[in-house]
Amino acid sequence: MGIVQRQGLRNTIISYIGLGLGFVNTALVLPNFLEPQQLGLTATLSTIATLYAQIAAFGFASVGIRFFPYFRNREAGHHGFLPLLLGVPLLGFIVVTVLYFAGEPLMLHWYADDAALLQPYYAWGAVLALFILLFSLQDAYLKGLYHTAVSSFIQDVVQRLLIVVGALLYARGAFPFSGYVLWYVGVNGTISLLLTGYSLYIKELHLRPTRAALRIKSLREMLSVGGFTLLGSLSGSIIMFVDTLMVGAQVNIAAAGIYGVAANISSALAIPARSLNKIAFPLLADYWKQQDMPRMADFYRRTTLLNTAIGCYLALGIGLNIDFIYSLMKTRYAEGTLVVLLLLGSRLFDGITGVNGLIVVTSPRYRYDLIFNSSLSVLTVALNWWLIPKLGISGAAVAAVIAQVSINLARTWFVWYSYRLQPFTWRIPLVLGIAAAAALAAWLVPLVHSLLITMLVRSVVLTAVYGVLLLLTRAVPEVNGLVQKLAGKLGFRNK
């Protein structure tokens, strides 16, 4: 796992720096300087723009990673791959933009109670979508080149820092809230330009189109794969984002802001998997090309075990200290406490089932992923439509849990049935048992007058018990190996 370890370690370090910044954004800055309605507006605008960009891309971000191994040739400028990767989605963006503005009355009608709040920023949603589209395509290109650390740094660190700066400027009265929204849009444009600059710096910005690109892989084949990928990824995005949109429409945009903060807190569990997926996607594509099933099986098991170990620790750390986290915000945001706990459970289950989705998407049977995602997206919308009016924002979280568990069970079964690959070993229940023991030990810590002190003591107990038991049982060999390397560097090698 040489390249995975190098890039994965860099991505993990960057991602956890980003995690810290994300916590600052979520718990200290944005909820203190912005009202729930204002956070709900930016979350709604961002979600609409993300779906907009995804439709315009026509699945080419994933297609690019899947087919890049066939184009890879630096001396030949990768046979005009980058212009092809950018060209088709930009044409799609023009078409989707026409539909976006034609559908403005319908969209504003859906947000009837908050239409006056959303309408002034509707056009900026198109600009934001363009920036998101360009970033995702360039990120896919760099993934194919195995240059993933810089895009992680730009997205997880630079973007969050700039958003913090914007919030602080707004809080100090440098500009009105409308100025903050434009700042938010501009940040996304900035990170897209930074990726372009990096590609130029590493001399991989090959923008001259060539006919060779269409000879290596036909455009029809790429569009066919892209169409299926689009439907599958769009269904996946509906599963991920429809809760925010439907909370805003069925309750109000302020509730969407509260839900968004809760979702952001729980997103800490997605950081390890996201950093791994940046390198896993192109690596799995290469494994399929080489038909190297033993290495794929080993990769599947190792990454699942690591995701489980990290996910359990983060879920317990957040869940046990949720009162302290919400004490750092305006009181109203604490309405999302139950949402955080439910979403933590769903994200943990996602980590425990491993990279099943990436295996399906990169496999010869990638079309089946569309069946899973489209069926589940319909279920997700139906569950949200039914549960949000009954349970409010908690209903959206319950729907998300059902969706996440269902899609992962379906994909895990399909990968095993089709390729006899499964990610589970005896180490998984061992890690879960260790996590339960550590959770019990930390939960037994008595509450004191200070939430900060309680949080610190619980965190120390959790870390000590969890870490020691992992090392003693050798439940995760990579953890023992990392500790031995650190001990060696610090001069504690056995002599």
N, C-alpha and C positions, 0 to 999 in steps of 0.2 A: 504493500500500500504506500510506496514511496511518494508518488506525486500527490496522492490523497492526503497523506500525513502532512506534507509540506504546505500545500494549499489549504487543507482543512484546518491546520493549526493557525495559519495566518487569518483565515476567515473567522475562526472561532474567537481569536483574540480581538479582532476588529469588531466582531458581532457583540462581544460582551462589553467592549467599550461603548458601542452603540446602545447596548442594553442599559448601561448606566445613564447615558444621555437620554434615552427614551424614558427612563424612570423620572429623570429631572423634568423632562417635558410634561409627562403625564401626571405626576404627583405634586410637583413643586411649582412649575411655571404656568402652564396653560390653565389648569383648573383654578388657579388663584387670580389670574389676570383676565380670564375670559369667562363669561357666563355660560351655563349649559346650552342656551339657545345659540350662542356664537360658535361654540365648539361643534354643536350639531350641524350648523350651516357648513363649516369647513369640511366636516366628515361627510356630509351628504354630497357636497360638490366634488370631493375627492373620489367618492365611490362611483358617482355618475361618470366622471372623467375616466376612471380606470376601466369600467365596462365599455365605454365609448372607444377607448384606445384598443382594447382587446378585440372588439369586433372589427375595427379597421385593420388590425394586424393580420387578420385572417389566418391565425395560427402560425405565422412565419417565425415568431421567436422560437417556438419549439421545433419547427421544421428546420430552422437554421442549425440548431444544435444536432439534430438527428442526421442531417445530410452533410454537414461540414467535413467529416472525415473523408468523403469522396472528393472534395474540392481542395483539401489542404495541400498547398504548394507555395511556400513563401516567395520563391524566386519568380513564379508566374503570377504573383498577386492573387493567389488562391483562385485563379481563373475567373475573376470578376464576380466572386461570390457576394461581396459586400454590397455592390450596387443592386444586385438582384434581391438581396435580403431587405434592402431599404425601399426599392422601387415599388414592388407590389403593395406593401402596406400603405405607402403614401398615396397611391391611387385609391386604395380602399378608404383612406381617411377623407378624401374629397367627397366620395359618395356618402359616407356616414355623416359627414358634416351637413350636407343638404338635408338629410333625414332628421338630424338633430334639431335644426332650427325649424323645420316644418312641424316637428312634434312638440314645440315649446308650449302651445296652449294646453295640450293634453297633460304634459308634465306638471305645469303650474296648477292645473285643475286637481291633480292627484294630491298636491300639497296645498289644498285650498286654504287652510287656516294660516299657513306660513308663506303663501305665494308672494306677498309683498316683500318678504324678507329675502326670498330666493331670486326673484326676477332681476334685480339689478346686476347680479353676478352670473346670470345664465350664459351670456356670451363668453365669459372668461372660462367657463367649463370646457369650451372647445379648445381654447389655447392650452389649458392644463392638460387636456387629453393628448394634444400634439406632443407636448414635452414628455409625457409618460410613455407615449408610443416610441419616440426616438430613443429614450433611455432604455426601454426594454429590448429593443432591437440591437442596440450597441452592446448591451449587457450579454445578450445571447451570442453575439459575435465573439466577444472576449472569453466567454465560457468555452466556446469551441477551440479557442487558442490556449486554453488553460490559464488565462490571465484573469483570475477571479477576485484576487485580494483587493485590487484597486477599486473595482466597482462596488465591492462590499464596503470599503472605507468611505467612498463617496456617498453611498446610499445610507449607511448605518451611522456614520459619524458626521460628515460634512453637512448633509441635509438636515440632520437634527440640530446641529449647532446653529445653522442659519435660521431655522424655525424658532429656536430659543431667542436668538437676537431680535427677530421680528416681534415676538411677543413682548420682550422687554422694552423695545422702542415704543410699541403701542401703549404699554402700561405707563411709560413716562410721558405720554402725550405727544410723541414725535409725529404721529399721524393718526387719523381716525380708524375705526374698525375696517372700513372699506380699503384703507391703505394696507392693513394687515393682510387682507385677503389677496390683494395684488402682490404683496411681498411673498405670500405662500406660493402663488402661481409662479412668480419669478424664481423662487428657489428651485423649483422643478426644472425650469429652463436652464438654470446655472449648472445643475449636476449633469444634465444632458451634454452641455458644452464641455464640461470637464472630461467626460468620457471620450468625446471626440478628440480633445487635446491629448489625452493619454494614448489613444490609438495612433495619433500622429507621432507622438514621442517615441513609441516603440517601433515606428516605421511599418505599421500594419494598416494604415488608412488608405486602402486601395480602392479608389472611387471610379476608376475607369472601367466602364462596362465592356464585356467581351462576349463574343458568340460562343466561346468555349463553355461558358456557364450553362448554356442550354443544351450542349452536347453531352456533358457529363451526366446530368440528370435533367430529364425533360420538364418543362414548366408544367405540363399537364399532370405529371406524377407529383410534383411538389404542391400544386394547387389541390390535388385530390387528398394528399396527406394533410395539407393545411386546413382544408374544409372540415375533415373529421376531427383534427386537433382543435380547431376553433370551437366546434360544437361541444367537444368534451371539456375544454378549458373554460368556455363560457358557462357551461353547466356547473363546473367547479366554482367559478366566481360567484354565480348566483347563490350557491351553497354558502360561500364565505361572506358575501356582502349584502345579500337581500335583507338580512335581519336589520341592518342599519337603515336601509331605505324604507322598509315597512314599518319600523318603529316610528320613524319620522312622519310617515304618511298616516298611520293608524292612531298614533298617540299625538306627538308633536315633535318639532325639531329639537326642543330642549331635552326631551326624553332620549332622543337619538344621541345628544351630546353626553348624557349620563351613561348610556349604554356604550358609547364609543370609548369613554375613559375606562370602563370596566374591561372591555375587550382589549384595550392597550395594555392594561396591567397583566392580563392573562397571557398576552402574546410573548411574554418572556420564555414560555415553554417552546415556542416555535423557533426561537433563535438558533439552538443547536442544529435542528433539522434543516433550517433554511441555509445555514452556512455549509452544511454537508451537501445539500442538494445542488449547490452551485457547481461543485466538482463531480458529484455523482451522475448528473445527467449526461454529460459528454463521455464519462468513463463507461457507463452502462451501454451507451450507443456503440462504443468501441468493442465492448464485450460481445454484443450481438453481432457486430460485423465479423468478429473473429470466431464466433460460436464457442466462446470460452465459458462454458457453463460452470465448471468447478470454481473458477475465480469469482464468478457472479454470485454463486451460492455462499462462498466465504464472505464476500463483501456484504451481502444481505444480512447474514447472521451477526457479523461484527458491528455493523453500523446500528442494527436494531438494539443490541445489547448496550452500546454506548448511549444511544438516545434514551433508552429506558432509565439508565443510571442517572444521567444528567436531568432528565425530565422529572423523575421522582423527587430529586433534591430541590429543584426549583419550585415544583408544585407545593411541596411541604413548606418551604421557606416563605412563600407568598401566603398560602392558606393560614398558617399559624400566626402570621403577623398582619393579617388583613386590617385589623382595627387600627394599628399604627399607621399603615399606609394611608388609610382614609382620614386619619387625624391631621394629615398634612394639607388637606384640601378644604374647600368650602363645604359646609355641612351637607348640602343637598346632594353632593356626589355620592355620599355613602348609601344612597338608595340602590346603588349597583352592587352591593356586597354579595348578594346571592348570585348575581350574574357572574361575578368573578369566579366563585367557587364552582359553578356549573361548567363554565368555559375551561377552567383548569382541568377538570376531569376529561372533557372532550379532547383537549390538546394532548394530554398525557396518553390517552388511548391511541391517538394518532402516532405518537412517538413509539409506543410499544409495538405497533404493527409494522414499523419500518418503512422502507422505500418501495412498498408494493406498487404504488401508483406510477412511479418512474419506470419500474420494470415493465409494467403493462404498456405504457406510452411508447417506450423505445423498442418494444418487442414486435415481431411480425403480426401479432394479433392486436395491434394498437386500437383497431376499430371497436373492440369490445369495451374499451374504456368509455366510449361514447354512450353505450347502453347503460353502464353503471351510473355515469354522471347525469345523463338526461333524466333517467328515472328518478334519481335522488333529488335533482333540482325541482322537479314537479312536486315531490313529497315535501321538500323544504318549504316551498312557497305555500303549499296547502297547510302545513303545520303552523307556519307563522300567521297565516290568515285566520286560522282557528284559535291559536293560543294567545296571540298578542292582545286581542280584545278581552280575553278572560283573565290573563295573568300579567298584562303589561309587559315591561321589558324582560321580566323573568320568563315569560312565555317564549320570547325570541331565543333566550339562552337554552331552554328545554328543547326547542326545535333544533338548535345547533348541535346539541349533544346527540340527539337521535340521528341526525344527518351524518355526523362524523363517525359514530360507531357503525352505522349501516354501511357506509361507503368503504370503510376499512375492512370490515368483515367480508364484504363481497369481493374486494380486490385480493385480499389475502387468500381466500378460497380459490379464486380464479388462477392466481399464480401457482399455487400448489397443484391444482387439477391439471393445468396446461403444461407446466414445466417441472413439476415435482420439486419446486423451490419453496421453502418455508423458513421463516427467520427465527424460530424458537428453539432454544436449548434449555437444559436444566438450570442454566444460570439466570434465566429470566425470573422464574418464581423465587429463586434465592435472593435476587436484588429486591423484588417486591416485599419479601419477608423482612429483609434488612431495613427497608424504607418504613415498614409498619412499626418495627421496633424503635427506630429513631424518632418517628412521629410521636409514639406514645411517651418516650422519654422527654421530648421537648414539650408536649402538651401538659405533662405533669408539673412543669415549672409553675409555681404559683404566681398569680398576678400581683404586681406591686403598684404603688401609687403612680408610677411613671410608665407610660406606654413605651417610651424609648428604652428604658432599662429592661422592661419585660421582653421587648423585641431582641435586644442584644443578648440577654441570657438565653432565651429560647434558641436563637440562631447559633450561639456557641455550642449548646448542648446538641442540637440537631447535627451540626457539622462534625462534632467530635464523635458522636455515636455512629453516625452514618459512615464517616471516613474510616474509622478504626475497624468497623465490621467488614467493610468492603475490602480493606487490606488484609485482614486476618483470614477471611474466607477465600481470597483471590477470586471473587465473583466476577470482576472485570479485569482481565489480565493487563489491559492497556494502562489501567490506573496504577497497578503495581510497577509496571515498567517505567511509567513517568516518574513515580516517586523515587525509584532506584536511580534514574538518570539525574534527578535533582540532587539526591543525596551525594552522588558521585561528584557533581560539579561543586558542591559545598564542602567536599573533603571528608565525607562520611563513608567512603567505600570500605568494605571489609578488607582487611589486610591479611 
